[in-house]
Amino acid sequence: MSLLMGGVEVEPDTRPGGLGILDAALPAPQGWMQGLSIPFYGCGEPVLQDRCATSNDEPNRTGVAEFLPYGISQGATCSSLSRLDQKAHAEGRLDSTTEWAVARQLATDALNLGTPSFADGTSLGVIADGDFTHAVGVLEQAAANAGFGAQWWLHAPILAASYLARYNLIDNDDGSSPSNARWVISPGYPVQGTTTVRLWATGPVWVGVDEPFVIGDLDRTNNDDTAYAERSAIAAFDPCVNLFIDVTVPVSPIVGSA
């Protein structure tokens, strides 16, 4: 949030954190505002055959997942006597929270658009006693099996980051897993409960975010200066791999947000 210090407005640092969905995702292609169709790149077992023998290969029917764009908005209001730039304030709020919004929609389909989300994934069960090493190994092997070797990405909420670092399950330099898969750690991914951390594996992720549109209004009757910042976004992934595994941890004061 912007602060007024000695009459000079201080703007927040809205740069991506490095491992979030906005920083890690592949860029959505031009035209994403019309929606995205993601063909399943895995989900079909390859056929092994002797070069000297003929074989009738049964083609795997292509599955296609459809993803829709959506809006993200933020507003700000204050007395016009404050001298705050409400348009810049609203835009700063939007930039600071877009990561959360995109990740939450990808993980939960919070808008009920009917598009695929992590919530549709297949559970691999629960790993007890904070054994993240075993959990990540099981998750990665299951992802490799589901996609027959097609690329998979791993996802985790902020709560998991310190555990992953402690057990060397995430590379400090490039954010990769022990098998060199990409980790995405986002504040928008939900926490499941006070004693549970959920990890996800999916296919690759694409994200598109456009520039903000900002409008302002000054109400002279009460000197309220109000501004709204809005943008369109889309997040899509190859759901051929869509798995999750839960890990039990010591009780946390954090309230679950499944």
HELIX and SHEET records of a PDB file:
HELIX    1   1 ILE A   21  ALA A   24  1                                   4    
HELIX    2   2 TRP A   32  GLN A   34  5                                   3    
HELIX    3   3 SER A   80  SER A   82  5                                   3    
HELIX    4   4 GLN A   86  THR A  108  1                                  23    
HELIX    5   5 PHE A  118  ASP A  120  5                                   3    
HELIX    6   6 PHE A  132  ALA A  146  1                                  15    
HELIX    7   7 ILE A  158  ARG A  166  1                                   9    
SHEET    1   A 2 LEU A   3  MET A   5  0                                        
SHEET    2   A 2 VAL A   8  VAL A  10 -1                                        
SHEET    1   B 4 LEU A  26  PRO A  27  0                                        
SHEET    2   B 4 VAL A 205  VAL A 209  1                                        
SHEET    3   B 4 ASP A 224  PHE A 237 -1                                        
SHEET    4   B 4 TYR A  70  SER A  79 -1                                        
SHEET    1   C 4 LEU A  26  PRO A  27  0                                        
SHEET    2   C 4 VAL A 205  VAL A 209  1                                        
SHEET    3   C 4 ASP A 224  PHE A 237 -1                                        
SHEET    4   C 4 PHE A 213  ASP A 219 -1                                        
SHEET    1   D 2 LEU A  36  PRO A  39  0                                        
SHEET    2   D 2 VAL A  64  PHE A  67 -1                                        
SHEET    1   E 5 THR A 122  ILE A 127  0                                        
SHEET    2   E 5 ASN A 242  THR A 248  1                                        
SHEET    3   E 5 THR A 196  THR A 202 -1                                        
SHEET    4   E 5 TRP A 153  PRO A 157 -1                                        
SHEET    5   E 5 ARG A 182  SER A 186  1                                        
END                                                                             
